[in-house]
Amino acid sequence: MKAVVPGSDKDIEAIANEITHYLSSNPDAADTLDAIVTWWIQRQRHLEAPSLVEAALRHLVEQGRVEQHQTSSGTVVYRKKP
């Protein structure tokens, strides 16, 4: 009997890819399920998050849903477009 697993095949494949990527970077790694969820997956997402968030923000700016604003100090911030 096959176990019932929440999430789509796409979700499962995405997590599997994160685990494989982590293991490629850390070939001696071995951990429990809880530790993998806490450290491997979250760490991998944290490492990848900046480029993914940047791409998502660029997409939202292109759609006109968010605007990019440069402060007087040169820092770029994003906000909802009025």
C-alpha positions as semicolon CSV with decimal commas, in nm:
position;residue;x (nm);y (nm);z (nm)
1;M;0,000;0,000;0,000
2;K;0,138;0,342;-0,100
3;A;0,170;0,601;0,179
4;V;-0,043;0,911;0,147
5;V;0,191;1,208;0,110
6;P;0,066;1,567;0,120
7;G;0,176;1,796;-0,160
8;S;0,188;1,766;-0,533
9;D;0,445;1,572;-0,732
10;K;0,596;1,911;-0,821
11;D;0,632;1,999;-0,450
12;I;0,792;1,662;-0,373
13;E;1,032;1,695;-0,666
14;A;1,130;2,046;-0,553
15;I;1,214;1,922;-0,202
16;A;1,398;1,621;-0,344
17;N;1,607;1,859;-0,555
18;E;1,688;2,070;-0,249
19;I;1,802;1,761;-0,059
20;T;2,018;1,644;-0,349
21;H;2,169;1,989;-0,389
22;Y;2,246;2,001;-0,016
23;L;2,410;1,659;-0,034
24;S;2,616;1,766;-0,334
25;S;2,749;2,059;-0,131
26;N;2,784;1,851;0,187
27;P;2,868;1,494;0,078
28;D;2,933;1,371;0,434
29;A;2,600;1,498;0,569
30;A;2,368;1,260;0,752
31;D;2,072;1,367;0,965
32;T;1,727;1,289;1,101
33;L;1,407;1,389;0,927
34;D;1,352;1,673;1,176
35;A;1,705;1,804;1,130
36;I;1,681;1,780;0,751
37;V;1,361;1,984;0,757
38;T;1,505;2,238;1,000
39;W;1,860;2,272;0,871
40;W;1,899;2,139;0,520
41;I;1,581;2,260;0,357
42;Q;1,560;2,594;0,534
43;R;1,931;2,656;0,478
44;Q;1,904;2,578;0,109
45;R;1,601;2,804;0,071
46;H;1,782;3,079;0,259
47;L;2,079;3,052;0,023
48;E;1,856;3,059;-0,285
49;A;1,601;3,309;-0,156
50;P;1,773;3,635;-0,256
51;S;1,786;3,552;-0,627
52;L;1,433;3,409;-0,625
53;V;1,294;3,710;-0,438
54;E;1,478;3,946;-0,672
55;A;1,328;3,768;-0,973
56;A;0,980;3,781;-0,816
57;L;1,017;4,153;-0,741
58;R;1,137;4,222;-1,096
59;H;0,831;4,034;-1,223
60;L;0,597;4,236;-1,000
61;V;0,758;4,563;-1,110
62;E;0,715;4,463;-1,475
63;Q;0,350;4,385;-1,407
64;G;0,303;4,724;-1,243
65;R;0,194;4,573;-0,911
66;V;0,501;4,689;-0,717
67;E;0,729;4,988;-0,763
68;Q;1,099;5,019;-0,703
69;H;1,217;5,331;-0,522
70;Q;1,568;5,450;-0,447
71;T;1,608;5,632;-0,114
72;S;1,834;5,934;-0,068
73;S;2,100;5,700;0,075
74;G;2,091;5,492;-0,244
75;T;1,909;5,194;-0,092
76;V;1,652;5,037;-0,321
77;V;1,316;4,957;-0,160
78;Y;1,004;4,803;-0,306
79;R;0,650;4,901;-0,225
80;K;0,295;4,857;-0,344
81;K;0,229;5,077;-0,641
82;P;-0,033;5,342;-0,558
